Amino acid sequence: MRRMIAVAGLLFLTACHGTQRDPNTVVFLIESSPANLDPRIGTDGQSEHIDELLFDGLVARDANFHFTPALAERWEQPDARTLIFHLRSGVRFHDGRLLTAQDVVWTINSMRDGTVISPKANAYVSVESVEQSDAKTVVFHLKRPDNFLLTNLSTGAIGIVPAGSGRDFWRHPVGTGSFRFVSEQMDQDVVIERNPESWQALPKIERVRFAVVPDAITAALELEKGSGDVAINSLPMDALPVLARRHNLIVNDGPGTQIQYLAFNLRDPLLSDVRVRQAIACAIDRGLIIRTLLRGHARRAVSLLPTSHWAWTGDVVHYSHDPAQAERLLDAAGHPRGADGVRFHLTMKTSTQEDARLLAAVLQQQLAQVGIALDLRSYEFATFYSDVTRGAFQIYSLHWIGGNEQPDIFSYVFATRNFSPAGANRGHYSNPRLDALLDEAETSTDEAKRRADYAEVQRILAQDLPAINLWYLDTVVVHNRRLTHVVPTASGSYTFLETAELAR
């Protein structure tokens, strides 16, 4: 309560102050710099969201996850192991070069052959070869049927880069998207501007400056003062009611697909025991966190997939808040309380972002009640994320943003073949039965069988708990009234900037 009053007081003190700046630039407040704006490499939320504005995939996905044309105006699949894409005519990269089939071939092969070291490379492990049959036609030959290749060739999952783009491409990324890159200053900002040669409808907004504001309360103040125009899913929940009362601001809130999870390193001697992981799940009071820390702007999750997805199932083991059961599990695992009441210590790494630190502090308190001492270590996001991708952690928490909207997320995160850095199996979880189910579901053409396979996958993961699915976060966009036609997406992407306008 004291923190909420502090936020409200700070906002009140700034209510009468404004900031002069370029009226044609939208200032978008983000918590951290993108890790890498090369769309073949960057997998953090900021990289993927900004890349989605700068780059296009061969296909796109609509609101219901159906595939639609993007750089490929059409495609065909003459057999289960061949995909043929026909590129649009006249599409140019931001530097003026015409898009050709050679660029598509280079983009995919540069990840497959190690020209760039990419965590996305395993998304194309089913590809035998990629070739151009002419300047506008690309042919994918597959080793085996792959139901998710279209997903991994879609905007947001990948972006086509110019042929020859190497490992330093991130310094000045060049795409075909509706916005083009201008500059980046690490831990300060990223600037993009409208692409006048866009093959799509031209954005109404001339320029966007993504300003890095790690502290959430400071970000709220920037919005209040008018020195920031918009922020999404990054503000203190207790600031939202205060901001909603400001005449110059609008708060848009709706159900989202972004999921928060808690991940474990299964190579750790303590966390390798499933009873310890299950005890942690029983010790966490998710309902209390959602009601208080998140102010009701979230829904409990039992799977990585959104509840509206065709492959989602709720028929899995559920872990209610049950400290007594957590104590029993820890006793059975051979971890009695010591004289000081502590069973053992675990370390949770977090970023320095406000919401991450607050969640870690709450988890520390809740785990202490069952005898687990959670030691917290906070780092700037780039350092934190580097440790996570290298597997240098015991416990961490992050969000899946957009990537969890297709069931190939299970393979990317939990298949044995996707140990990081090849994929996102950062905790080195391995289950042969799960691997077999995933392989079958990825190649089967029988949707009913695939749905059954994914239901079993979700039941196995809920039992083994290599990670805990905590909650789906609502999409909350706070923006200045001068920014109009803001239509947030459930995934929390920044693509509303392509159709938003600035009032004059």
N, C-alpha and C positions, 0 to 999 in steps of 0.2 A: 504494500500500500504506500509506503514512504517513497518508493521509486516512482510510482505513478504520479504522486503529488509533485515530485521533483520535475518530472517530464512536463507536466501541465504548467508548472511555474516557469520553466525555461521558455516554453512556447509563448506564454503570456508576455514575458519580457520582450520578446522579439516581434510582437504583433504589429507594432507601428513602424517597423523598419523595413526598407526595401533595398534592392540592389540593382544598379544600372548595369546592363550587359547587352550583347548583341541580340536584338529582338528576333532575328531569323534563325537562331540556334536554340535547339531544345537541349537543356541540360538534364541528362539522365543520370541519377545517382546509383552507383553500384558499390558493393562492399569491398571488392578486390579487383586487381588487374587480371585480365585473362592470362592464363598460363602460357598459351601458345595459339596465335591466330592462324596458323597453318591448319586448314580443316582436316588434313590427314593425320594430325597429331593431337590437337587440343581436345580434351574430353571433359574438362571442368565446365561448370554451368556458364560462366561468363564467356569463355571461348566459344562454346557451341551457340549461345544466343546471338553473339555479335557476328560470328561466322555465317549464321543463317541469313543475315542481312547482306553480307558481302559475296556469298557464293550460292550457286545452285547445284542441285543434284540432277541426275538424269530424269528422275520422277519426283513428284511431291505427294503429300498425303492430305486428304481433306479432314474435316472435323470428325468423321466417322472412321478414319484410318483406312479409307479406300485410296488406291493409287490413281494419280492424275498426271497428265503430261507436265514436264518441266523443260529441261534442255532437250530431252527427247520428245518430239511431237507425237511419236507413236512407237510402239514396240510389239514384238510378236515372239511366240515361243513355239517353234515348229516341232520340238520334242522336249522331253523332260530335262535334257542336258544342254540345250541351246537357247540363248536369248539374243535377239537381234534388236538393236536400238537405232532409230532413224532420227538424226539430230535436226533441230530447227535451222533454217537458213538465216544468215545475216546476224547471228548473235556475236557480239564482240566482247572481249575482255576489257577491263577498265583502262588498259594501256593501248587500246585500239586494235589489238590483234583479233582476227577472226577465230572463233571457236571451230575446231575440226575434230575429227575422230581421233587424231593423234594425241590430242590433249586428254581425252578420256582414257586412252590406252596408257599414257604416261602416268596419270593420276593413280590408277589402280596398280600398275606394275611397280611404281616407285615405292609403294608400301609392301608389296609382295617380295621384291628382290632386295630390300634393305637399303635402297637409296635414301629413304628416310626411315628412322626407327619409329614405328608407329604402334600404339596399343590397339589400333583398329585393324591391323593386318590380318588377324585371325577371322575377321568377319568375311574375308574372301578366301578362306582356306578351301572352299569347294571349287574354286576357279582353277581350271586346267590351263587356260590361256585366254588372252584378250587380244583381238586383232581388228584392224580396220579393213573393211572390204572396199571402201572408197572414202572420200573425205568427209562424208556425212553419215556413214554407217559403221557401227561398232558391233562386233559379234563376241559374245561370251560363250566359251566352251567349258562345260562343267565336268568335274570328276564324278559327281553324283548329283541327283536332284537336290535343290536347295530352295525351300519355301521362303527363305528370308533374304535372298539376294536383292530383291526389289527394295525391301526395307533399308538395306545397307547401301543402296545406291540413291536413296532419297535425300532431298534437301533437309538439312539438319543433322543427318547421319554422316554425310560426306559433302564435299564441294569439289567441283572440277577445277583444277588448276592448270596453268599453261604448261605445255610440254617443256621439259628442261628445269622445272622448278626444283631446287635442291633443298638442303637442310637449313639454309638461311632464309628461306622464303618467308618465314614469319616476320622478318624485319620490315617487309613492305608487301603484304599480301595483295594479290591481284586476282579478282574473280569476275563473275558475270552478273552479280546480284544488283538489286535496285539501289543499293548504296555502295560507295567505293571508299577505300581506306585513305585517310589523310595523314594521320600521325599517331604515335603512341609514346607516352612517357610512363615508364614503369612506376606503379604506385601513385600516379597522378591522374592520367586520363587517356582515353582513346577518342580520336575524332574521326568521324566519317561524314561524307556528304552525298547528296543526291547524285545518282549516276545518270547523266543526261542521255546516255546511249542505251539505257535499259530496254530490254526486249519486252519487259512487262509494263504495266501502267506506271507512269512516273510518280514517285512519292510527292506529296504536297510540301513536305518538310525539306528545307534546303540543307540543313546541317544538324548533326547530333554530336554532342560532346558527352561521352560517358565519363563522368567525374568519379574518381575513386574516393569514397568516404567510408572508411572502415567502421567508424563508430556510428551505431544506429541512431542514437539520440542526436548526434550532430547532423545526421541526414534529415531527421525530422525538422530540426531547426532551419536547415537550408531550404526545405520546402516551404516552411512558414514564412521565411524572409523573402521568398521569391527568387533566391539565388539558385534554386533547383526547381525543375519543372515536373519531374516524375520519378517515382521509385516503385519497384515491384517486389513483393515478398521479402522485404529487407528491413522493415521498420519495426520498432518495439510495439508489441500488441497493445500495451497500455497507452500508447500515444495515439492510436487510431481514433478513439472517440473524441479526443481533443482536436485532432486534425480535421475530423468530419464537421466540426462546428465552425471552422474558419471559412469565411465568406469566399476566399480566393481558391479554395481547394475542394476537390471531389475525391471521395473514397469509393472505389468499386471493389466489391467483394463477391466471390462466387466459388463453388466447388472446384478443386483442382486435382490434377493427376500427380503432381509432384509429391514424392514420398520421402519421408525421413526414415533413416535406418541406423541401426547400431551394429557395427561389424567387429568380428573377433579374429585374432590371428591364431589359427588352429595348430600352428607349429609351436606355440607356447605351451609348456608343460601343464600349467593350470587350466588354460582355456581349451586344451585338447579333450578334456573330459566333458561330455555332453551334459552331465548333471550340473556342472558349474554354470554352463551357459543357460540351461533351463532355470536354474536358481536365480540367475540375474534377471531373466524374463519375469519370474514371479515376484521379484523384489521391486520392479518398476511399476509405479502407479501412473499408468498412462492417462487414465481418466482425470486424475488430479492435475497433471501437467497440461492437458488440453483445456481444462476449465480455467486454470489460473495463469500459467505462463503464456499460453497461446490464446487466451480469452475466447475460447470456443471456435477459433478459426481453423479447425482441423477435424478429421474423422479418423477413427481407429482403422488400422490396416492389419490384414492377416496374410496378404500376398503382395508381391511387387507389382502385379498387374492392377490397373484401375478396375473397380467393381463392375463397370459397364462392359468390360472386355469379354469377348466370346469365350476366351479360355480361362477366365477367372473362376475360382471356386472358393467358397467359404467353408467347405467340408474338410477342415483341418484341425489339428490340435490348437486350442486357444489357451493363452496364458493370462489368467486374471491376476489382479494384484493379490498375492497370497504369501505374505512374509513367513507364515508358519511352514508352508510347503517349501519355500526357499531354504529355510533352516534345516528341514529334514533332508533335502537333496544335498546340501553342503556337508551335513554330518555323514550321510551315506558315502559321499565322495572322499571321506577321510580328512576333512578339514575342520576340526573342532575349534571352538573359540579359545584364544589364549587368555592369560590372566588379565590382559587389558581389553578383553572382549573382541579382539581382532582375529579373524581366521587367517587372512593373508592380504597382501597388497597387490593391486593392479594399477597400471598406469593408463590413463586415457589422454590421448593427444587431441587437441582442438586447434582451430584457428583463433585469432584474436578478435574475430567478429563477435559483436555483442550477443546475438542470439545463441551462438555456439558456446560462449562462456557461461551464459545463464543456464542452458540446458545441462552442461557438464556439472555445474554446481548443484543443481537439483538432483541429478543422478548420484552424485557423491553423497548427498544426504540420505537418499533412499537406500543405497547399497550399504551404507554404514549401519543401518538398522538391522541388517542380517549378518553383520560381522565382516563385510568386505570393505577394506580401506581403499578408496579410489583416489589415487594421486593424479593431479591434473597438471598438464604441460601445454601451454599455449604458445603458438608460433604465428608469425605472419603467414598469410594464406599460402603463398608460393612455397615456403619451406614446409609447412604442414602437408600440403598436397603432394609434394615430392616424397616425403616420408611415407605417406599412405601408398602411393603407387609403387614404391620400392619394397613394401611389406615391412617397413621399420615401425611397427606399432604393436601394442597389445589390443587396445580398443580404440575405435574412433567412430564418429557419427558424421554422415553427410547426407545429401539429398540425391535421389535420381530424378533428373529433370528431362522429361520427354522420352528418354531411352527406355523407360519401363512401360511404354505404351504398346510394345510388341513382345510376344513371348520369347523371342530370341534373347531377351535380357537374361533368362535363366541360364542359357549356355554361356553367354558373355561373362557372367558373374560367378557361376558355380561349376562349370564343366572343368574336368581335370586338365584338358588341353589348353585351357585359358588362364593358367597361372600367369600373374603379371610378370613381365611387362607385355606378354603376348595378348592378354586380355585383362579383364578386371577382377579375376579371382585372386584378390590380394591377400586373403586369409588362408590360401592353399587348402581349401576344402576339396575332398575327393571322395566320391561315392560311385562305384562301378554301376550299380543299378540305375542311379540317376543319369549317368553318362549314356547308358544304353537307351533309356527312355527319350532323352534329348535327341540322340542320333535318329531314332525312329520317327519322332515327331517332326524333325526338320526335313525329312525326305518323303514322308507319307503324303499321298494325295487325298486320303480319306479324312475329311475334317472331323467327323465324329470320333474316329480313332485318335486323331491328334488331340482333340479336346480331352479324351480320357487319359492320354499320356501326360498332358500338362496338369491335369487334376492330381495324378499320382505324384508328379514332380513337386507340386505345391505341398502335398501331404508329407513327403519325405523331408523337404526343407523345414517345414514347421516342426517336425520331430527332431531333426538333427540340429537345427538352429545355428548354422554358420553365421547368420546375421539375424537380427530381430527387426521385423517391419513394424515401425512405431505408429506412424499416422500419415494420412494424406493431408498436405497443407492446402488450405484455401488459396486461391489466387487473389491477392490483395494489391490493387494498383491505386496509388495516391498520386494525383496529378493536379497541376495548376489549371484553372478554368480557361486559360488562354490556349491550352491544348485540347482540341475537340475531336470528336469521332474516335474516341479511344474504345476499342473493343478487345478486352483481354482474352487470351486463350487459356484453356484449362491447364495446359502444360506450363504456363508462365513464360512463354517465349516473348521476344521483343518485336515480333512481326506486326504488331498493331501500329508500329511506326510507319509501315508502308502505306497505310491508309489514313492515319491521323492527320490533322491539320492544325495550323496555328491561326488563331483569330487575330485579325488586324485591328 
